[in-house]
Amino acid sequence: MSEAPLLSLDLPGIRKVKSGKVREVFDLGDRLLFVATDRISAFDCVMPNGIPRKGEVLTQISHFWFDRSEGWLPNHRLARANDPLPEVLKPFEAQLAKRSMIVCKASPLPIECVVRGYLAGSGWKEYRQRGTVCGIPLPAGLQESQELPEPIFTPATKAETGHDENIPFEQAAAMTGSGIAEQARELSLRLYRFARDYARTRGIVIADTKFEFGLYEGKLVLIDEVLTPDSSRFWPADQYAPGRSQPSYDKQFVRDYLETLTWSKTPPAPALPPEVVERTQAKYLEAYARLTGSTL
């Protein structure tokens, strides 16, 4: 693995408006430029070294899903994956290649739109304690990682630091307006089912995912990344078996390594050893290849 990860980015002459855990956002006047770096976080801490090409995977998988859903679900994208960059960005072409997206200036909803199709993570923990997931009652006797009778919509607040907090649908509706919340729920469930069914044909189980929506010119549009290994729980279908936790196409190797350390899970985070970086990169690239049928 010879390439170096892109951990930060500045574009001289172009104003950076936000630097998140993974993305850098730049103002292009009437549009925004999203750039996915190779930063990786775990336990809400950004690691000091990243995963080379991870940002390419996140961006290109998002393009893949936008291409397949935009006929019925508007999104914030203004340029497709292979469209040429505008002149102002041409000097930065090498840095932006495959990891950038030009988008409209939508106003994000103040909620995360989470859809769960399988019983995993915090949902499994809550179900064992109370028989519910995010307060939604579920049938008795379900196993860890079992598919739910129907996917459920479990909105959450957005946290700049720390964990997002699950909230009842009624609270989400109070934050966004009931019409917008109902529309976001309907579109989230529809997109999850569409992606779940497609991914099954490619050997991937999408256990759950997180969407973001925004308002643009009075209409609800899908924004940010979509159905990536960072925003979703992807499991290899050929290894899937309910009754236990599943191997996954995301930060599994990073989390597993960090759990072996005597680290407090607060900053500063420890550097990841080369073998963990390489195995994690391979999983991200494999997720892209499995989903799309092509290599990046």
C-alpha positions in Angstrom: 0.0 0.0 0.0 2.0 2.9 -1.3 -0.4 5.8 -1.4 -0.6 8.2 1.5 -4.0 9.1 3.0 -5.5 12.5 2.5 -6.1 13.7 6.1 -6.8 17.4 5.6 -7.3 19.7 2.7 -7.1 23.5 2.0 -7.8 25.0 -1.4 -6.1 28.4 -1.7 -8.6 31.1 -2.7 -11.6 28.9 -1.9 -13.3 29.4 1.5 -13.6 26.3 3.7 -16.9 26.5 5.6 -16.8 23.3 7.6 -14.4 20.5 8.5 -16.2 17.4 9.9 -15.0 14.1 11.1 -14.5 13.0 7.4 -15.6 15.8 5.1 -14.3 19.2 4.2 -16.9 21.6 2.8 -16.0 24.6 0.6 -18.1 27.5 -0.6 -18.3 27.9 -4.4 -20.7 30.8 -4.2 -24.0 29.4 -5.4 -22.9 25.8 -4.7 -20.9 23.8 -2.2 -17.9 21.4 -2.8 -17.9 18.3 -0.5 -14.5 16.5 -0.3 -14.3 13.2 1.5 -10.9 12.8 3.2 -9.4 9.5 4.4 -9.9 10.3 8.0 -11.5 7.6 10.1 -13.1 7.8 13.5 -14.0 5.3 16.1 -15.7 5.7 19.5 -16.3 9.3 18.4 -12.5 10.0 18.1 -10.7 10.7 14.8 -7.6 8.5 14.4 -4.3 10.4 13.8 -3.7 8.3 10.6 -6.3 7.5 8.0 -7.3 4.8 5.5 -5.9 5.6 2.0 -8.6 5.9 -0.6 -11.5 5.7 1.9 -12.8 9.1 0.8 -12.9 7.8 -2.8 -15.0 4.8 -1.7 -17.5 7.0 0.2 -17.9 9.4 -2.6 -18.1 6.9 -5.4 -20.6 4.7 -3.6 -22.7 7.8 -2.9 -22.6 8.6 -6.7 -23.6 5.0 -7.4 -26.8 5.2 -5.2 -27.7 8.8 -6.4 -27.5 7.5 -10.0 -30.0 4.7 -9.2 -32.5 6.6 -7.1 -32.6 10.1 -8.5 -35.5 9.2 -10.9 -37.9 9.2 -7.9 -35.9 10.8 -5.1 -34.3 14.2 -5.7 -30.8 14.7 -4.3 -28.4 17.6 -3.7 -25.9 16.6 -6.4 -25.2 19.1 -9.2 -22.5 17.1 -11.0 -22.1 13.4 -11.7 -19.1 11.3 -11.0 -17.4 11.8 -14.4 -18.4 15.4 -15.1 -15.5 17.8 -15.5 -14.7 20.1 -12.7 -15.5 23.8 -13.0 -12.5 26.0 -14.0 -12.0 27.4 -10.5 -11.3 23.9 -9.3 -9.1 22.7 -12.2 -5.8 23.5 -10.3 -6.8 21.1 -7.6 -7.9 18.3 -9.8 -5.4 15.7 -8.5 -6.5 16.3 -4.9 -10.2 16.2 -5.7 -10.2 13.3 -8.1 -12.9 10.7 -7.2 -13.4 12.1 -3.7 -15.3 15.3 -4.4 -18.9 16.2 -5.1 -20.5 19.5 -6.1 -23.9 20.0 -4.4 -26.6 22.6 -4.0 -26.9 24.7 -0.8 -29.7 22.8 0.8 -30.8 23.5 4.4 -30.2 20.2 6.3 -33.0 18.9 8.5 -32.1 18.8 12.2 -32.6 15.1 12.4 -30.8 11.9 11.2 -33.1 9.6 9.3 -32.2 6.1 10.5 -33.7 2.9 9.1 -33.1 -0.4 10.8 -33.9 -3.7 9.0 -32.0 -6.0 11.3 -31.6 -6.2 15.1 -28.0 -5.1 15.8 -25.9 -2.6 17.8 -27.7 -0.4 20.2 -31.0 -1.7 18.9 -30.1 -5.2 20.1 -29.0 -3.9 23.4 -32.3 -2.1 24.0 -34.4 -5.0 22.7 -32.7 -7.4 25.3 -33.6 -4.9 28.1 -37.1 -3.8 27.1 -38.3 -5.6 24.0 -38.2 -2.4 22.0 -35.9 -0.6 19.6 -36.0 3.2 20.0 -39.2 2.7 21.9 -40.9 0.7 19.1 -42.3 -2.6 20.5 -41.0 -5.7 18.6 -42.1 -9.3 18.7 -40.7 -11.5 21.5 -38.0 -14.0 20.9 -35.9 -12.3 18.2 -32.2 -13.1 18.0 -29.2 -10.8 17.6 -28.8 -9.8 13.9 -32.2 -11.3 13.0 -34.1 -9.5 10.2 -37.0 -7.5 11.6 -40.6 -8.3 10.4 -40.5 -4.8 8.6 -37.9 -2.1 8.5 -38.4 0.6 11.2 -37.7 4.3 11.0 -35.9 5.5 14.1 -34.9 9.2 13.9 -32.1 10.7 15.9 -30.8 14.1 16.8 -27.5 15.3 15.2 -24.5 15.6 17.5 -21.5 17.5 16.4 -19.5 15.7 19.1 -20.4 12.5 20.9 -23.3 10.2 20.0 -26.5 11.0 18.2 -29.5 10.5 20.4 -32.5 8.4 19.4 -35.8 10.3 19.6 -39.5 9.4 19.1 -41.0 10.2 15.7 -43.3 12.7 17.4 -40.3 14.7 18.6 -38.7 14.6 15.1 -42.0 15.8 13.7 -42.0 18.7 16.2 -38.5 19.6 15.1 -39.1 19.5 11.3 -42.9 19.9 10.9 -45.1 16.9 10.7 -45.4 16.9 6.9 -41.7 17.0 6.4 -41.1 14.3 9.0 -43.7 12.0 7.4 -42.2 12.6 3.9 -38.7 11.9 5.3 -39.9 8.7 6.9 -41.6 7.5 3.8 -38.6 8.2 1.5 -36.1 6.7 4.0 -38.0 3.4 4.2 -38.5 3.3 0.4 -34.8 4.0 -0.2 -33.7 1.4 2.4 -35.9 -1.3 0.9 -34.7 -0.5 -2.6 -31.0 -0.6 -1.6 -31.5 -3.7 0.6 -33.0 -5.6 -2.2 -30.4 -4.6 -4.7 -27.5 -5.3 -2.3 -28.8 -8.8 -1.7 -28.2 -9.6 -5.3 -24.6 -8.4 -4.8 -23.9 -10.5 -1.7 -24.3 -7.8 0.9 -26.8 -7.5 3.7 -27.6 -3.8 4.6 -28.6 -4.2 8.2 -29.3 -0.5 8.9 -28.4 2.9 7.5 -28.6 6.6 8.2 -29.9 9.2 5.7 -29.8 12.9 5.7 -32.3 15.2 4.0 -32.4 18.9 3.4 -34.8 21.5 2.0 -33.9 23.1 -1.3 -36.2 25.5 -3.1 -39.0 24.3 -0.9 -38.5 20.6 -1.7 -37.1 17.7 0.3 -33.8 16.4 -1.2 -31.4 13.6 -0.1 -28.1 15.1 1.0 -24.6 14.1 2.3 -23.3 10.6 1.7 -25.7 7.7 1.1 -25.6 4.0 1.8 -21.8 3.8 2.4 -19.9 1.6 4.8 -19.6 4.7 7.1 -23.3 5.5 7.2 -24.6 1.9 7.1 -24.0 -1.5 8.5 -22.9 -3.8 5.6 -22.6 -7.6 6.3 -21.3 -10.2 3.8 -24.3 -12.3 2.9 -22.3 -15.5 2.6 -21.3 -15.2 6.3 -24.6 -14.0 7.7 -26.1 -16.1 10.5 -28.5 -14.7 13.1 -27.8 -15.4 16.7 -24.5 -13.6 16.9 -22.7 -10.4 15.8 -21.7 -10.3 12.1 -18.5 -9.6 10.3 -18.9 -6.2 8.5 -17.5 -4.0 5.7 -16.7 -1.0 7.8 -14.5 -0.1 10.8 -14.5 -3.5 12.3 -10.8 -4.0 12.2 -10.2 -0.6 13.7 -12.7 -1.1 16.5 -11.4 -4.6 17.2 -7.8 -3.4 17.4 -8.7 -0.4 19.7 -10.6 -2.8 22.1 -7.3 -4.6 22.7 -5.7 -1.4 24.0 -5.8 0.2 27.4 -7.1 3.4 25.8 -9.7 5.6 27.5 -11.6 6.1 24.2 -11.0 9.9 24.6 -8.7 12.1 22.5 -5.9 11.8 21.6 -6.6 8.6 19.8 -3.7 6.1 19.1 -2.2 5.6 15.7 -3.4 2.5 13.8 -0.7 0.0 12.9 -0.1 -0.7 9.2 -1.8 -4.1 9.1 -5.0 -2.6 10.6 -4.9 0.2 8.0 -4.4 -2.3 5.1 -7.1 -4.7 6.2 -9.6 -1.8 6.7 -8.8 -0.3 3.3 -9.3 -3.7 1.7 -12.8 -4.0 3.3 -13.8 -0.5 2.0 -12.6 -1.3 -1.5 -14.3 -4.7 -1.4 -17.6 -3.1 -0.4 -17.3 -0.8 -3.5 -16.5 -3.7 -5.8 -19.2 -6.0 -4.4 -21.9 -3.3 -4.7 -21.0 -1.9 -8.1 -19.4 -4.9 -9.9 -16.4 -2.8 -10.8 -13.1 -1.9 -9.1 -12.2 1.6 -8.0 
